[in-house]
Every structure is written in structure tokens, then in C-alpha cells.
Amino acid sequence: MTPRIARVVAQENQQLRVEFENGEARIFDATPLLDKGYFAELRAPVCFKSVRVIFGGIEWPHE
């Protein structure tokens, strides 16, 4: 079973520090996604940093 996300923090260079309910923490590099469709708006640092946890996953504005 995949653990739920407890906390997410936007880092430099379009990376996320993702902390899970089981205590694990991982770095996710979102760079490869930023050239694809609606992810392109996340290239703006202000938008990228607006990430939040919702229902055990992550979300940015505009879902």
C-alpha cells in the first residue's frame, strides 16, 4: 500500500520534498513534467511554491 503524503515543501530547481505518514521523506524532481501541457505554468516559482497536500496527495492551484 502506498503511504499517504503528510507534508510537501517546494524546494529550489522545481523539486519537492515529500514527507509521508510513515515517516519517510523523498525528493521529487518535477522538472521533466514542466514542458507538458498544463504543468507548464508551474515553471513560475510563485505558482510552483503554492503546492499543498490534499487528501493524502498533492495539488497546485487549478487542480
N, CA, C and O atoms as a GROMACS GRO file, in nm:
protein
  252
    1MET      N    1   0.084  -0.118   0.000
    1MET     CA    2   0.000   0.000   0.000
    1MET      C    3   0.090   0.125   0.000
    1MET      O    4   0.187   0.132   0.075
    2THR      N    5   0.057   0.220  -0.081
    2THR     CA    6   0.133   0.344  -0.090
    2THR      C    7   0.099   0.433   0.028
    2THR      O    8  -0.019   0.459   0.054
    3PRO      N    9   0.201   0.482   0.101
    3PRO     CA   10   0.171   0.571   0.214
    3PRO      C   11   0.116   0.705   0.166
    3PRO      O   12   0.148   0.752   0.057
    4ARG      N   13   0.035   0.764   0.249
    4ARG     CA   14  -0.023   0.895   0.216
    4ARG      C   15   0.079   1.005   0.246
    4ARG      O   16   0.164   0.991   0.333
    5ILE      N   17   0.068   1.112   0.171
    5ILE     CA   18   0.156   1.227   0.190
    5ILE      C   19   0.106   1.308   0.309
    5ILE      O   20  -0.012   1.340   0.319
    6ALA      N   21   0.200   1.340   0.399
    6ALA     CA   22   0.166   1.418   0.517
    6ALA      C   23   0.206   1.565   0.501
    6ALA      O   24   0.140   1.654   0.554
    7ARG      N   25   0.315   1.590   0.426
    7ARG     CA   26   0.366   1.727   0.412
    7ARG      C   27   0.444   1.736   0.282
    7ARG      O   28   0.509   1.641   0.240
    8VAL      N   29   0.435   1.851   0.218
    8VAL     CA   30   0.513   1.876   0.096
    8VAL      C   31   0.568   2.018   0.104
    8VAL      O   32   0.499   2.112   0.143
    9VAL      N   33   0.696   2.031   0.065
    9VAL     CA   34   0.762   2.161   0.066
    9VAL      C   35   0.831   2.180  -0.069
    9VAL      O   36   0.911   2.096  -0.111
   10ALA      N   37   0.801   2.290  -0.136
   10ALA     CA   38   0.867   2.322  -0.263
   10ALA      C   39   1.011   2.363  -0.234
   10ALA      O   40   1.037   2.445  -0.146
   11GLN      N   41   1.103   2.305  -0.309
   11GLN     CA   42   1.245   2.334  -0.298
   11GLN      C   43   1.290   2.414  -0.420
   11GLN      O   44   1.210   2.444  -0.508
   12GLU      N   45   1.417   2.446  -0.424
   12GLU     CA   46   1.474   2.514  -0.541
   12GLU      C   47   1.476   2.417  -0.660
   12GLU      O   48   1.467   2.296  -0.642
   13ASN      N   49   1.488   2.470  -0.779
   13ASN     CA   50   1.503   2.392  -0.902
   13ASN      C   51   1.386   2.297  -0.928
   13ASN      O   52   1.406   2.185  -0.976
   14GLN      N   53   1.266   2.341  -0.898
   14GLN     CA   54   1.143   2.264  -0.922
   14GLN      C   55   1.148   2.124  -0.862
   14GLN      O   56   1.110   2.025  -0.925
   15GLN      N   57   1.194   2.117  -0.739
   15GLN     CA   58   1.193   1.992  -0.665
   15GLN      C   59   1.099   2.004  -0.546
   15GLN      O   60   1.077   2.113  -0.493
   16LEU      N   61   1.043   1.890  -0.506
   16LEU     CA   62   0.955   1.885  -0.390
   16LEU      C   63   1.013   1.792  -0.286
   16LEU      O   64   1.062   1.684  -0.319
   17ARG      N   65   1.009   1.833  -0.161
   17ARG     CA   66   1.040   1.742  -0.051
   17ARG      C   67   0.905   1.688  -0.004
   17ARG      O   68   0.820   1.764   0.042
   18VAL      N   69   0.887   1.559  -0.018
   18VAL     CA   70   0.760   1.495   0.014
   18VAL      C   71   0.780   1.408   0.138
   18VAL      O   72   0.864   1.318   0.138
   19GLU      N   73   0.702   1.436   0.242
   19GLU     CA   74   0.708   1.357   0.365
   19GLU      C   75   0.580   1.276   0.376
   19GLU      O   76   0.470   1.328   0.357
   20PHE      N   77   0.595   1.149   0.407
   20PHE     CA   78   0.483   1.056   0.413
   20PHE      C   79   0.442   1.028   0.556
   20PHE      O   80   0.519   1.051   0.650
   21GLU      N   81   0.320   0.978   0.573
   21GLU     CA   82   0.267   0.948   0.706
   21GLU      C   83   0.349   0.841   0.779
   21GLU      O   84   0.348   0.836   0.902
   22ASN      N   85   0.421   0.757   0.705
   22ASN     CA   86   0.501   0.653   0.768
   22ASN      C   87   0.640   0.702   0.810
   22ASN      O   88   0.723   0.622   0.854
   23GLY      N   89   0.666   0.832   0.795
   23GLY     CA   90   0.792   0.891   0.837
   23GLY      C   91   0.897   0.903   0.728
   23GLY      O   92   0.999   0.968   0.748
   24GLU      N   93   0.876   0.841   0.613
   24GLU     CA   94   0.971   0.852   0.503
   24GLU      C   95   0.965   0.992   0.442
   24GLU      O   96   0.863   1.060   0.449
   25ALA      N   97   1.076   1.032   0.383
   25ALA     CA   98   1.082   1.160   0.310
   25ALA      C   99   1.158   1.135   0.180
   25ALA      O  100   1.257   1.062   0.179
   26ARG      N  101   1.112   1.195   0.073
   26ARG     CA  102   1.173   1.179  -0.060
   26ARG      C  103   1.178   1.314  -0.129
   26ARG      O  104   1.100   1.404  -0.100
   27ILE      N  105   1.273   1.327  -0.221
   27ILE     CA  106   1.282   1.443  -0.308
   27ILE      C  107   1.228   1.402  -0.444
   27ILE      O  108   1.271   1.302  -0.502
   28PHE      N  109   1.133   1.480  -0.496
   28PHE     CA  110   1.075   1.454  -0.627
   28PHE      C  111   1.115   1.568  -0.720
   28PHE      O  112   1.088   1.685  -0.690
   29ASP      N  113   1.180   1.537  -0.829
   29ASP     CA  114   1.220   1.636  -0.929
   29ASP      C  115   1.108   1.650  -1.032
   29ASP      O  116   1.084   1.558  -1.110
   30ALA      N  117   1.041   1.763  -1.032
   30ALA     CA  118   0.928   1.786  -1.122
   30ALA      C  119   0.971   1.842  -1.259
   30ALA      O  120   0.887   1.861  -1.346
   31THR      N  121   1.099   1.868  -1.277
   31THR     CA  122   1.148   1.930  -1.400
   31THR      C  123   1.099   1.861  -1.527
   31THR      O  124   1.057   1.931  -1.619
   32PRO      N  125   1.102   1.727  -1.538
   32PRO     CA  126   1.057   1.663  -1.663
   32PRO      C  127   0.910   1.690  -1.698
   32PRO      O  128   0.872   1.679  -1.814
   33LEU      N  129   0.830   1.724  -1.600
   33LEU     CA  130   0.688   1.749  -1.626
   33LEU      C  131   0.658   1.890  -1.678
   33LEU      O  132   0.553   1.913  -1.737
   34LEU      N  133   0.751   1.983  -1.656
   34LEU     CA  134   0.722   2.124  -1.680
   34LEU      C  135   0.710   2.164  -1.826
   34LEU      O  136   0.673   2.278  -1.856
   35ASP      N  137   0.739   2.074  -1.917
   35ASP     CA  138   0.721   2.101  -2.060
   35ASP      C  139   0.595   2.035  -2.114
   35ASP      O  140   0.571   2.038  -2.234
   36LYS      N  141   0.516   1.978  -2.027
   36LYS     CA  142   0.398   1.903  -2.068
   36LYS      C  143   0.269   1.975  -2.030
   36LYS      O  144   0.240   1.993  -1.912
   37GLY      N  145   0.193   2.014  -2.129
   37GLY     CA  146   0.059   2.070  -2.111
   37GLY      C  147   0.042   2.166  -1.995
   37GLY      O  148   0.112   2.266  -1.984
   38TYR      N  149  -0.053   2.132  -1.909
   38TYR     CA  150  -0.089   2.224  -1.802
   38TYR      C  151   0.016   2.233  -1.692
   38TYR      O  152   0.004   2.320  -1.605
   39PHE      N  153   0.118   2.148  -1.692
   39PHE     CA  154   0.226   2.161  -1.594
   39PHE      C  155   0.317   2.280  -1.626
   39PHE      O  156   0.392   2.324  -1.538
   40ALA      N  157   0.311   2.332  -1.747
   40ALA     CA  158   0.399   2.442  -1.789
   40ALA      C  159   0.386   2.564  -1.699
   40ALA      O  160   0.484   2.636  -1.678
   41GLU      N  161   0.268   2.590  -1.645
   41GLU     CA  162   0.252   2.708  -1.558
   41GLU      C  163   0.331   2.693  -1.428
   41GLU      O  164   0.354   2.793  -1.359
   42LEU      N  165   0.372   2.572  -1.394
   42LEU     CA  166   0.449   2.551  -1.272
   42LEU      C  167   0.594   2.594  -1.286
   42LEU      O  168   0.670   2.590  -1.188
   43ARG      N  169   0.635   2.635  -1.406
   43ARG     CA  170   0.770   2.690  -1.423
   43ARG      C  171   0.785   2.821  -1.347
   43ARG      O  172   0.896   2.858  -1.308
   44ALA      N  173   0.675   2.892  -1.324
   44ALA     CA  174   0.679   3.016  -1.246
   44ALA      C  175   0.699   2.980  -1.098
   44ALA      O  176   0.617   2.907  -1.041
   45PRO      N  177   0.806   3.028  -1.036
   45PRO     CA  178   0.834   2.992  -0.897
   45PRO      C  179   0.718   3.017  -0.800
   45PRO      O  180   0.695   2.937  -0.709
   46VAL      N  181   0.647   3.126  -0.818
   46VAL     CA  182   0.535   3.156  -0.728
   46VAL      C  183   0.428   3.048  -0.738
   46VAL      O  184   0.373   3.004  -0.637
   47CYS      N  185   0.400   3.005  -0.857
   47CYS     CA  186   0.299   2.900  -0.877
   47CYS      C  187   0.349   2.767  -0.823
   47CYS      O  188   0.275   2.696  -0.754
   48PHE      N  189   0.473   2.731  -0.852
   48PHE     CA  190   0.528   2.604  -0.806
   48PHE      C  191   0.526   2.594  -0.654
   48PHE      O  192   0.495   2.489  -0.599
   49LYS      N  193   0.558   2.704  -0.587
   49LYS     CA  194   0.563   2.705  -0.441
   49LYS      C  195   0.425   2.701  -0.375
   49LYS      O  196   0.415   2.690  -0.253
   50SER      N  197   0.320   2.710  -0.454
   50SER     CA  198   0.185   2.707  -0.397
   50SER      C  199   0.132   2.564  -0.379
   50SER      O  200   0.013   2.545  -0.353
   51VAL      N  201   0.218   2.465  -0.393
   51VAL     CA  202   0.179   2.325  -0.377
   51VAL      C  203   0.126   2.301  -0.235
   51VAL      O  204   0.171   2.365  -0.139
   52ARG      N  205   0.031   2.208  -0.224
   52ARG     CA  206  -0.023   2.176  -0.092
   52ARG      C  207  -0.067   2.030  -0.089
   52ARG      O  208  -0.084   1.966  -0.193
   53VAL      N  209  -0.084   1.979   0.031
   53VAL     CA  210  -0.134   1.842   0.049
   53VAL      C  211  -0.285   1.846   0.054
   53VAL      O  212  -0.344   1.931   0.121
   54ILE      N  213  -0.347   1.754  -0.017
   54ILE     CA  214  -0.492   1.742  -0.013
   54ILE      C  215  -0.529   1.593  -0.025
   54ILE      O  216  -0.491   1.528  -0.123
   55PHE      N  217  -0.600   1.543   0.072
   55PHE     CA  218  -0.645   1.403   0.074
   55PHE      C  219  -0.531   1.303   0.053
   55PHE      O  220  -0.547   1.204  -0.018
   56GLY      N  221  -0.416   1.329   0.113
   56GLY     CA  222  -0.303   1.237   0.104
   56GLY      C  223  -0.223   1.245  -0.023
   56GLY      O  224  -0.132   1.165  -0.044
   57GLY      N  225  -0.256   1.340  -0.111
   57GLY     CA  226  -0.182   1.362  -0.235
   57GLY      C  227  -0.140   1.509  -0.240
   57GLY      O  228  -0.155   1.581  -0.142
   58ILE      N  229  -0.089   1.553  -0.354
   58ILE     CA  230  -0.052   1.693  -0.367
   58ILE      C  231  -0.135   1.760  -0.476
   58ILE      O  232  -0.188   1.695  -0.566
   59GLU      N  233  -0.144   1.892  -0.463
   59GLU     CA  234  -0.223   1.969  -0.558
   59GLU      C  235  -0.165   2.110  -0.568
   59GLU      O  236  -0.113   2.166  -0.471
   60TRP      N  237  -0.175   2.167  -0.688
   60TRP     CA  238  -0.145   2.307  -0.712
   60TRP      C  239  -0.274   2.378  -0.748
   60TRP      O  240  -0.375   2.311  -0.776
   61PRO      N  241  -0.275   2.511  -0.749
   61PRO     CA  242  -0.394   2.582  -0.796
   61PRO      C  243  -0.433   2.534  -0.936
   61PRO      O  244  -0.348   2.490  -1.013
   62HIS      N  245  -0.556   2.542  -0.965
   62HIS     CA  246  -0.615   2.493  -1.091
   62HIS      C  247  -0.617   2.342  -1.096
   62HIS      O  248  -0.634   2.283  -1.203
   63GLU      N  249  -0.599   2.278  -0.981
   63GLU     CA  250  -0.604   2.133  -0.965
   63GLU      C  251  -0.509   2.063  -1.058
   63GLU      O  252  -0.501   1.940  -1.057
   0.00000   0.00000   0.00000
